[in-house]
């Protein structure tokens, strides 16, 4: 599952580590770290519950730990029109459609050129 979802940015990945995976029927919990060739890291916290709801945080940071981008659906920005879905970048909070790991991998692939010209 994780390997397939990360295919869009596979050329930028050094290695990854699954730090937690639990599954019970249709519910699962996935936590992982994806280390990129430029020394940035994507931290994945992805949960699907037995009722079908989905909670996630995809946090991408540079080698020094500075935020590059964070996508999540925690309900802490009710003024955003796409609430609870949002995207945070340094100095910015943006509306965002619901995300999944495949979409994040595509955005990272596209974003690599901005961070590594």
Helices and strands as residue ranges (DSSP letters): H 2-5, G 7-12, E 13-24, E 27-36, E 41-48, E 54-61, E 67-72, E 86-89, E 92-95, H 101-115
